[in-house]
Amino acid sequence: MRSLWSRLMRPFRRENRKRRAVPADDLPKLTERPWVAHSAELAETKVSTVARRLPSLVTRSMRLAWQAGPRDTLAAVVCNLLAGVFTAFGLLATTEVLYALFAEGPTPERVREALPSLALVGLAFTLQGALQSAAGWAQSRLDPQIERAVQNRLLDLTTGVELAALDDSDFLDDLQRAETRGTMAAPLMVVYTIDVLTGLVGLTAAAGVLGVLHPALLPLLLLTAVPLCWASVRAARMGYFTQLALAASRRRRWILSDLMTNRHQAAEVRSFTVRDLLLRQYDELSSRERDVELDLALRQTLTRTAGDALQGLATVAVYAALGWLLWRGSVPLAVAGAAVLAIRTGKTSLANLVYAVNRCYENGLYFADYLHFCDGAERRLPKRQGELLAPPGRFELIRAEGVTFTYPGADSPSLRGVSVELRRGEVVALVGENGSGKTTLAKILAGLYDPEDGEVRWDGTSLWRMDPALLRERIAVIAQDHTHWPMTARHNVIMGRPDVPEAVEAAIASSGADEVIAALAHGYDTLLDRRFDGGAELSGGQWQRLAAARGFYRDEPLLICDEPSAALDARAEHALFERIRAHAAGRTVLLITHRLASVRHADRVYVLDQGKIVEQGDHASLMAAGGLYAELYGLQAEAYR
Ligand SMILES: Nc1ncnc2c1ncn2[C@@H]1O[C@H](COP(=O)(O)OP(=O)(O)OP(=O)(O)O)[C@@H](O)[C@H]1O
């Protein structure tokens, strides 16, 4: 007995809860949210706190439902309420039937007396059934509409937030919580809110009937709800805290799973024989999660069992009170019969109501996560000042002054007081060792990151005052870590812009991708993804040529080339740099490269070291200065000699 008790109580012990929250030894520490330690979040999910927040959560969910499908929302609410009204009506009519049947007089007479009420009972329950079906239909039509609305909002915000938000692990955790349970909770909130209304109408009907029959029965009926409420809320909180505690672990597991199933990593997974390591790490996380889930299932079952047992006792007390009233002659038999019916209906409505309130509470916790994410993401939409201006179609000068930038969560800035100038018609190069800040600076010049200090101006107008979407329209990028878009070759070049065949061909020819297209089975219309039937795959250099074609096709006043030739062969690289130089006529090119021979012809070179500009000038003056540039150039030249 003692050992059974000890086993049952094991999951409740503090030291065991803590042990499960400790990550596996060979994994970097996760920012876990052990549910025993987070007093702020614990406070947020207190019954009283959630009860206070529930009305606003319910209002926001109903507003969402109204926006997603006003007709279906109205139909669901009205049909459910009317169904509740007819339940009450049927109950009252049943009471009348019982009064007639238990009255004095001959049986045929009493049955005849009961017939009109019986007809009303039939009518009420038929209408109630029909209305409930209609409500169910409206609710099932509403579900996908709400789901679509919340998903769209989540994706709209996630793709709209400033880029830095996606480097912030707290934001990513919030996103994961919103994306997994949060979006699912939104339609459920609406369903259970409507169920709460229905339950309330049913309970009011039963309570009204009971109150009329005998005032002592009503508080007793309500008493039966207390254990049920307690158990449901407690179980819901346990579930929520477990989800909270597992959020970081789940994200880690998802990343591991992606590494193991993504074909881009498949070769390295095999050649580095990391399969066992990845499988073991994945299994450690999932077995830890399984333990936590099993622990939760046990604790929830114990809580619900305790609630059910207490509710059983309360029900016995209600019937005992009724029997006592009958025995003392305080209520006649007809009233007792009607009371039994009202108690049964009341209990069903109460159980439905408690269930619906509890599910509202439970889903409210997750829906609050979704709203928390949306509110947080809205605050992280690019902030701009005053009326937004369109950037100039062509500019004369882009100037960055004293730019400092630190990535979210980083200990030190990646850029410190950097100032650069880019003039129309120039090729400006950024060089420096790995991690010196070149890509970060390029992203700031393109308005992708906002500097924490300093400013970027296009023809004297600060980027703070420009419409970010229009600004990005003026910039073409040939990115270092370009995406292999799962689209046709043509769409990989035009990327959502109007398809102008001659311009596509020109961009393809400029980047040397024409040879790539010629070798494809369906030319421009070949789908570049092996995961689809008939899809083709390209080599690293072939993808890079296509990425370059994408940059040229946009033909915008600023072209940013970040390591555009890292995967190209010597001939393709030479041709690409020739093309980039030609492209600069009337436009501006910002070139980031480690191939220093390619920057010899740049109008100006900025040399970065640990986030600072340490040298600037053209090739000749930098070589003459004999600094970092000359050293790096010398090392590369030496290798060729
Ligand atoms: N998303 C990020 N989150 C946090 N830190 C980052 C992020 N991206 C870059 N960093 C850090 O910022 C610094 C500058 O990185 P950046 O990519 O700008 O260097 P780079 O000069 O372009 O390097 P490379 O020549 O290797 O491409 C590095 O120390 C890097 O660790």
The ligand as an SDF file (V2000), in Angstrom:
LIG
                    3D

 31 33  0  0  0  0  0  0  0  0999 V2000
   21.5310   36.4470  -36.9470 N   0  0  0  0  0  0  0  0  0  0  0  0
   22.5240   36.7030  -36.1050 C   0  0  0  0  0  0  0  0  0  0  0  0
   22.3360   36.6730  -34.7720 N   0  0  0  0  0  0  0  0  0  0  0  0
   23.3280   36.9380  -33.9170 C   0  0  0  0  0  0  0  0  0  0  0  0
   24.5820   37.2510  -34.2910 N   0  0  0  0  0  0  0  0  0  0  0  0
   24.8390   37.3000  -35.6240 C   0  0  0  0  0  0  0  0  0  0  0  0
   23.8210   37.0250  -36.5860 C   0  0  0  0  0  0  0  0  0  0  0  0
   24.3660   37.1440  -37.8170 N   0  0  0  0  0  0  0  0  0  0  0  0
   25.6590   37.4780  -37.6170 C   0  0  0  0  0  0  0  0  0  0  0  0
   25.9510   37.5780  -36.3170 N   0  0  0  0  0  0  0  0  0  0  0  0
   27.2320   37.9510  -35.7040 C   0  0  0  0  0  0  0  0  0  0  0  0
   27.5630   39.2440  -36.1760 O   0  0  0  0  0  0  0  0  0  0  0  0
   28.9310   39.3240  -36.5100 C   0  0  0  0  0  0  0  0  0  0  0  0
   29.0880   39.8440  -37.9470 C   0  0  0  0  0  0  0  0  0  0  0  0
   28.5040   38.8870  -38.8020 O   0  0  0  0  0  0  0  0  0  0  0  0
   28.4290   39.1290  -40.3900 P   0  0  0  0  0  0  0  0  0  0  0  0
   27.6360   38.0200  -40.9650 O   0  0  0  0  0  0  0  0  0  0  0  0
   27.9850   40.5130  -40.6380 O   0  0  0  0  0  0  0  0  0  0  0  0
   29.9700   38.9820  -40.7740 O   0  0  0  0  0  0  0  0  0  0  0  0
   30.6350   38.9270  -42.2200 P   0  0  0  0  0  0  0  0  0  0  0  0
   31.7370   39.9210  -42.1880 O   0  0  0  0  0  0  0  0  0  0  0  0
   29.6190   39.0830  -43.2910 O   0  0  0  0  0  0  0  0  0  0  0  0
   31.2170   37.4470  -42.1970 O   0  0  0  0  0  0  0  0  0  0  0  0
   31.5610   36.4270  -43.4000 P   0  0  0  0  0  0  0  0  0  0  0  0
   32.7420   36.9600  -44.1210 O   0  0  0  0  0  0  0  0  0  0  0  0
   31.8990   35.1870  -42.6800 O   0  0  0  0  0  0  0  0  0  0  0  0
   30.3480   36.3300  -44.2470 O   0  0  0  0  0  0  0  0  0  0  0  0
   29.5090   37.9410  -36.2730 C   0  0  0  0  0  0  0  0  0  0  0  0
   30.2060   37.9580  -35.0530 O   0  0  0  0  0  0  0  0  0  0  0  0
   28.3280   37.0270  -36.1720 C   0  0  0  0  0  0  0  0  0  0  0  0
   28.5500   36.0320  -35.2110 O   0  0  0  0  0  0  0  0  0  0  0  0
  1  2  1  0
  2  3  1  0
  2  7  2  0
  3  4  2  0
  4  5  1  0
  5  6  2  0
  6  7  1  0
  6 10  1  0
  7  8  1  0
  8  9  2  0
  9 10  1  0
 10 11  1  0
 11 12  1  0
 11 30  1  0
 12 13  1  0
 13 14  1  0
 13 28  1  0
 14 15  1  0
 15 16  1  0
 16 17  2  0
 16 18  1  0
 16 19  1  0
 19 20  1  0
 20 21  2  0
 20 22  1  0
 20 23  1  0
 23 24  1  0
 24 25  2  0
 24 26  1  0
 24 27  1  0
 28 29  1  0
 28 30  1  0
 30 31  1  0
M  END
$$$$
